[in-house]
Amino acid sequence: MTILSLQNIAKNFGAIQAIVDVSFNIKEAEIVGLMGDNGAGKSTLLKIIAGNFNPSSGVIKFEDQEVHFEKPIESREAGIEVVYQDLALCNHLTAAANVFLGREINKGIWPFRYLDYPSMFKKSAELFEELKSETRPKDLVMQMSGGQRQAVAIARTRLTNPKLVLMDEPTAAISVRQVVEVLDLIKRLKDNGISVLLISHRMPDIFQVCDKLVVLRRGEKVCDKLIKHSSTEEATGLITGAIDRV
Amino acid sequence: MKFNKDIISKSEKTSFQKFLSEQSFWVTIALILICFVMYFVEEAFSSKDNVYNIARNFSFIGIMAISMTLVIITSGIDLSVGSIMGLTGIICGLFLDAQYLPEWYSKSAFYESNYVWVGIVFALIAGIIIGAVNGYLIAYLNLSSFVVTLGMMAIARSLAIVVSNNKMFYEFGPKDEMFFKLGGGQFLGLANITWLLIFLTILMGLVLNYTTYGKHVYAVGSNKKAAELAGINIRWIEMSVYMLSGFFAAISAVMIVSWMGSVTNGLGYTYELRVIAASVIGGANLMGGVGGTYGAFIGAALMETIRNSLLMAGIDPNWQGTFLGIFIVAAVWLEKVKNKKNN
């Protein structure tokens, strides 16, 4: 079953054509790797799916329904979670508070509703445990390493049961050991029937976890094939332009 | 699911270390030291009357410093609190002083029985409305809080002069005793206003730390973009803190008018400086994301105690601005040094 279907998506910022006529599908429990050089339009495409930008033209179908997300919150309510490149964390809040940001657990009856810290600490500790991260729920994000911050950002997507998780460079700026952990997590999302759109610069990551490879070059789709029919050499060629398209 | 339960109780710093790293803790120590020294140096300092006076004086500033702290946590600033205080104080006085009101109203039975409450409620509503105007311009039109509130500082002060027609209001009618009791009265050895400050410090402290709203106030100041992506209504959060600031300034205004028994359009002149100083000295960080209501309380207390001590020590009152300025700069500098150490 197709979860997300992009049909002839285009986006221009003034005279600049960021995305030109891109179409592809993401199936249920499929991990799609989105590759391309800097400025190829990967992040722009992700932001269109997430509802940060409106496409200039084209149709987005989510679970066979045509959707128009005006704000990120709308795509989230539909079942699309995003891990942003800059992680979008609040430095002055604890790990648990960041995981639950905007979705806090409350106790009591209005106007005496108060935050249920024990539940939030417990749930976020469980999520970090699931990610095999040594992140402590009560620590401030400010004091955390890149890997721990990553774990907080990913733990956040596991609060609900999303249909699709969009990840923008989730393995950038973390240690090798943590890369393995993040990739394991991505596979675990797949095992739970969740689809993933993974943006990465790291060729090994894409070839290790993805089912399908999509390559963008200057806003155009130049490749859309199953990963087992491709190779790192071919992907490099497509990204740099040595191979025009396949 | 099985997981290591110990992880919840662990954290980078112990509670004691966290406590030590709080600026408000060190301000409390400084306050105790000053009181300790003054106790031996100046006999009159520790007299019951003087302590009562200090507590009452810093309460007016402290109440506004609480809401200022919320504004500063969202990485904004409200320069208009002094002028809001002036305008709302004048509005309160206007509705209490019958001679400036149209006769159909001031001669009515409704006026006779309710005029004190009408004056108070109108002043409070005016405070909220002015704050809402500030907040709307800052949050929804994305104007700089510095510029908007600087403009409002001039506007509210000028309106206070226009509305009052440069007169002093002091004849508060047949029920003036009841009104004077509000700000002038005391309970268990502390002025009513001091109790109000204590109540608001605790209430807003609970709101900041134990409610979703409070978490979102910190989130907006810490990383506005992240807060928005998390689905928080950042514009409403931002607007609401300025409304609260206007509201608290009005509360302070009503209480000070009631205590002094009169009001002029000069009420609250340059108070914004003292209010911001109290918040910043108490640990609110102008970069956003950091601050607490206890800090506002203790910051206001420290400043008033120092002012009082200097007066008692016989130092020319004209020096007070110099000290105040030095304290503000020193507090910001300390914060910077502390942050450098953390990184």
Boltz contact constraints between the chains, C-beta under 6 A:
constraints:
  - contact:
      token1: [A, 72]
      token2: [B, 229]
      max_distance: 6.0
  - contact:
      token1: [A, 73]
      token2: [B, 231]
      max_distance: 6.0
  - contact:
      token1: [A, 88]
      token2: [B, 226]
      max_distance: 6.0
  - contact:
      token1: [A, 88]
      token2: [B, 229]
      max_distance: 6.0
  - contact:
      token1: [A, 89]
      token2: [B, 226]
      max_distance: 6.0
  - contact:
      token1: [A, 90]
      token2: [B, 219]
      max_distance: 6.0
  - contact:
      token1: [A, 90]
      token2: [B, 222]
      max_distance: 6.0
  - contact:
      token1: [A, 90]
      token2: [B, 223]
      max_distance: 6.0
  - contact:
      token1: [A, 90]
      token2: [B, 226]
      max_distance: 6.0
  - contact:
      token1: [A, 91]
      token2: [B, 222]
      max_distance: 6.0
  - contact:
      token1: [A, 92]
      token2: [B, 218]
      max_distance: 6.0
  - contact:
      token1: [A, 92]
      token2: [B, 222]
      max_distance: 6.0
  - contact:
      token1: [A, 92]
      token2: [B, 289]
      max_distance: 6.0
  - contact:
      token1: [A, 92]
      token2: [B, 290]
      max_distance: 6.0
  - contact:
      token1: [A, 101]
      token2: [B, 219]
      max_distance: 6.0
  - contact:
      token1: [A, 101]
      token2: [B, 230]
      max_distance: 6.0
  - contact:
      token1: [A, 102]
      token2: [B, 230]
      max_distance: 6.0
  - contact:
      token1: [A, 102]
      token2: [B, 231]
      max_distance: 6.0
  - contact:
      token1: [A, 102]
      token2: [B, 232]
      max_distance: 6.0
  - contact:
      token1: [A, 104]
      token2: [B, 212]
      max_distance: 6.0
  - contact:
      token1: [A, 114]
      token2: [B, 210]
      max_distance: 6.0
  - contact:
      token1: [A, 115]
      token2: [B, 210]
      max_distance: 6.0
  - contact:
      token1: [A, 121]
      token2: [B, 8]
      max_distance: 6.0
  - contact:
      token1: [A, 125]
      token2: [B, 3]
      max_distance: 6.0
  - contact:
      token1: [A, 125]
      token2: [B, 7]
      max_distance: 6.0
  - contact:
      token1: [A, 125]
      token2: [B, 8]
      max_distance: 6.0
  - contact:
      token1: [A, 126]
      token2: [B, 1]
      max_distance: 6.0
  - contact:
      token1: [A, 126]
      token2: [B, 3]
      max_distance: 6.0
  - contact:
      token1: [A, 129]
      token2: [B, 3]
      max_distance: 6.0
  - contact:
      token1: [A, 136]
      token2: [B, 7]
      max_distance: 6.0
  - contact:
      token1: [A, 136]
      token2: [B, 10]
      max_distance: 6.0
  - contact:
      token1: [A, 136]
      token2: [B, 11]
      max_distance: 6.0
  - contact:
      token1: [A, 137]
      token2: [B, 8]
      max_distance: 6.0
  - contact:
      token1: [A, 138]
      token2: [B, 11]
      max_distance: 6.0
  - contact:
      token1: [A, 139]
      token2: [B, 11]
      max_distance: 6.0
  - contact:
      token1: [A, 139]
      token2: [B, 12]
      max_distance: 6.0
  - contact:
      token1: [A, 143]
      token2: [B, 12]
      max_distance: 6.0
